[in-house]
């Protein structure tokens, strides 16, 4: 399966799991010095692998289909974070709800630390599809692999497409659990040495030992 087909499968998967609806959200992968990204305005059910758009990180592209209107946010992430191999932007319910309160996702659960720190930040507000949104996303992602986008949704990056999709699903699950806890009472957050220990644990957690 080539990379365009894998992006298509990822888009279908995250829609099936409720992270996006209609034409919302977009996915890209790093491709050489540029990226391959989903096109704008086409729902996943109507997408084909030939519709994925190859772009330079400065916005240059060719072909029949126009790139996602959020291409600048993806490009900015690839420029800012060399370790990013894929980017997933989505509008899942719990992440959107939390972003509309302009609140971060705090360390109510140890898995929040898997995104790089003691919270998943919420960006400052910026209009969708603008260079300003790209700027505030990169700002919020400093030291993290995911953030909420104020009054908008979420975005995350990872080393490859499978990991980026998994991260998006995990973030939405955690956001939903956090809102559930908030509806019942006040969560006790991990702080101080507790969160330092979790972050240290994550440095090698879940990694397979190389075959000898």
C-alpha positions as CSV (number, residue, x, y, z in Angstrom):
1,X,0.0,0.0,0.0
2,X,1.5,3.4,-1.0
3,X,1.4,6.5,1.2
4,X,-1.6,8.1,-0.5
5,X,-3.7,5.0,0.1
6,X,-2.5,4.9,3.7
7,X,-3.6,8.6,4.2
8,X,-7.0,7.7,2.7
9,X,-7.4,4.7,5.0
10,X,-6.5,7.0,7.9
11,X,-9.1,9.6,7.0
12,X,-11.8,6.9,6.6
13,X,-10.8,5.4,10.0
14,X,-10.9,8.6,12.0
15,X,-14.3,9.5,10.5
16,X,-15.6,6.0,11.4
17,X,-14.4,6.5,14.9
18,X,-16.2,9.8,15.2
19,X,-13.2,12.2,15.2
20,X,-14.4,14.0,12.1
21,X,-17.7,14.6,10.2
22,X,-18.1,15.6,6.6
23,X,-15.2,17.6,5.2
24,X,-13.8,18.6,8.6
25,X,-10.2,17.6,9.5
26,X,-7.2,16.8,7.4
27,X,-4.1,14.5,7.4
28,X,-0.7,14.8,6.0
29,X,2.7,13.0,5.9
30,X,6.1,14.3,5.4
31,X,7.3,13.5,1.9
32,X,11.0,14.3,1.1
33,X,11.4,18.1,1.6
34,X,7.6,18.6,1.4
35,X,4.4,16.8,2.3
36,X,1.5,14.9,1.0
37,X,-1.9,16.2,2.3
38,X,-5.6,15.5,1.9
39,X,-7.5,17.9,-0.5
40,X,-9.9,20.5,0.6
41,X,-13.7,20.2,0.5
42,X,-14.0,16.5,-0.3
43,X,-15.6,14.1,2.3
44,X,-13.6,10.9,3.0
45,X,-16.2,8.7,1.3
46,X,-15.5,10.5,-2.0
47,X,-11.8,10.5,-1.7
48,X,-9.4,8.5,-3.8
49,X,-5.6,8.1,-3.3
50,X,-5.0,10.0,-6.6
51,X,-6.6,13.1,-4.9
52,X,-3.9,13.5,-2.3
53,X,-1.9,16.7,-3.0
54,X,1.9,16.8,-3.0
55,X,3.1,20.1,-1.7
56,X,6.3,22.0,-0.8
57,X,6.3,23.5,2.7
58,X,6.1,27.0,1.3
59,X,2.7,26.3,-0.3
60,X,3.6,25.3,-3.8
61,X,1.5,22.5,-5.4
62,X,0.4,21.2,-8.7
63,X,-2.5,19.0,-9.9
64,X,-6.2,18.9,-10.3
65,X,-7.1,19.0,-6.6
66,X,-6.5,21.9,-4.2
67,X,-4.8,21.1,-0.9
68,X,-6.5,21.3,2.5
69,X,-7.3,24.8,3.5
70,X,-5.2,24.1,6.7
71,X,-2.1,23.2,4.7
72,X,-0.2,26.1,6.3
73,X,-0.7,24.6,9.8
74,X,0.7,21.2,8.7
75,X,3.7,22.9,6.9
76,X,4.5,25.0,9.9
77,X,4.6,21.9,12.1
78,X,7.0,20.1,9.7
79,X,9.3,23.1,9.7
80,X,9.2,23.5,13.5
81,X,9.5,19.9,14.5
82,X,11.9,17.8,12.5
83,X,10.8,14.6,14.2
84,X,7.2,15.0,12.9
85,X,6.6,12.5,10.1
86,X,2.8,12.8,10.0
87,X,0.1,15.3,11.2
88,X,-3.5,14.7,12.1
89,X,-6.0,17.6,12.6
90,X,-9.5,16.7,13.6
91,X,-12.7,18.0,15.3
92,X,-13.7,15.3,17.7
93,X,-16.5,16.2,20.2
94,X,-14.7,16.1,23.5
95,X,-11.6,18.0,22.2
96,X,-13.8,20.6,20.6
97,X,-15.8,21.0,23.9
98,X,-12.6,21.5,25.9
99,X,-11.2,23.9,23.3
100,X,-14.3,26.0,23.4
101,X,-13.6,26.6,27.1
102,X,-10.0,27.4,26.1
103,X,-8.7,25.1,28.7
104,X,-5.8,22.7,28.6
105,X,-6.2,19.0,29.3
106,X,-4.4,18.7,32.6
107,X,-2.6,15.6,34.1
108,X,-5.7,14.1,35.5
109,X,-4.5,10.7,34.1
110,X,-0.9,9.6,33.6
111,X,-1.4,9.1,29.9
112,X,-1.6,12.8,29.4
113,X,2.1,12.8,29.9
114,X,2.5,10.7,26.7
115,X,2.1,13.9,24.8
116,X,5.3,15.4,26.3
117,X,4.4,17.2,29.5
118,X,2.0,17.8,32.4
119,X,-0.8,19.0,30.1
120,X,-2.0,19.2,26.5
121,X,-2.2,23.0,26.0
122,X,-4.9,24.9,24.3
123,X,-3.7,27.4,21.7
124,X,-4.6,31.0,21.5
125,X,-7.6,31.7,19.1
126,X,-7.0,32.3,15.4
127,X,-9.2,32.1,12.4
128,X,-9.3,28.8,10.6
129,X,-7.3,28.4,7.4
130,X,-5.0,31.3,8.2
131,X,-1.2,31.7,8.8
132,X,-2.1,33.0,12.2
133,X,-3.6,29.6,13.1
134,X,-0.4,27.9,12.0
135,X,1.6,30.2,14.3
136,X,-0.5,29.6,17.4
137,X,-0.6,25.9,16.8
138,X,3.2,25.7,16.7
139,X,3.4,27.9,19.7
140,X,1.1,25.6,21.7
141,X,3.0,22.5,20.5
142,X,6.3,23.7,21.9
143,X,7.5,20.7,24.0
144,X,4.3,18.7,23.1
145,X,3.1,16.4,20.3
146,X,-0.5,17.5,20.6
147,X,-2.6,20.5,21.4
148,X,-6.1,21.8,21.4
149,X,-7.0,24.6,19.0
150,X,-9.1,27.3,20.6
151,X,-12.8,27.1,19.6
152,X,-11.8,24.7,16.8
153,X,-10.5,21.1,17.5
154,X,-7.1,19.4,18.0
155,X,-3.9,18.7,16.1
156,X,-1.1,16.2,16.8
157,X,2.1,15.0,15.1
158,X,4.1,11.8,15.4
159,X,6.9,10.0,13.7
160,X,4.6,8.2,11.3
161,X,1.0,8.0,10.2
162,X,-0.1,5.1,12.4
163,X,1.3,6.7,15.5
164,X,-0.3,10.1,14.6
165,X,-3.7,8.5,14.2
166,X,-3.3,6.6,17.4
167,X,-2.4,9.8,19.2
168,X,-5.5,11.6,17.9
169,X,-7.7,8.7,19.2
170,X,-6.0,8.7,22.5
171,X,-6.3,12.5,23.0
172,X,-10.0,12.4,22.3
173,X,-10.5,9.5,24.7
174,X,-8.7,11.4,27.4
175,X,-10.6,14.6,26.8
176,X,-13.9,12.7,27.0
177,X,-12.8,11.0,30.3
178,X,-11.7,14.3,31.7
179,X,-15.0,16.0,30.9
180,X,-16.8,13.0,32.5
181,X,-14.7,13.4,35.7
182,X,-15.5,17.2,35.7
183,X,-19.2,16.4,35.4
184,X,-18.9,14.3,38.6
185,X,-16.6,16.4,40.6
186,X,-13.1,17.8,40.8
187,X,-10.2,15.5,39.5
188,X,-7.1,15.1,41.6
189,X,-4.2,16.1,39.3
190,X,-0.8,14.5,39.1
191,X,1.7,17.1,40.2
192,X,5.3,17.6,41.3
193,X,7.3,14.3,41.6
194,X,4.3,12.3,40.5
195,X,4.3,13.8,37.0
196,X,8.1,13.9,36.8
197,X,8.1,10.1,37.5
198,X,5.5,9.5,34.8
199,X,7.4,11.6,32.3
200,X,10.6,9.7,33.1
201,X,8.8,6.3,32.8
202,X,7.5,7.3,29.4
203,X,11.0,7.7,28.0
204,X,11.4,4.0,27.3
205,X,7.9,2.8,28.0
206,X,6.3,0.4,25.5
207,X,9.4,0.0,23.4
208,X,10.4,-3.4,22.2
209,X,13.9,-4.6,22.8
210,X,15.8,-5.2,19.6
211,X,16.3,-8.8,18.6
212,X,19.6,-10.2,19.5
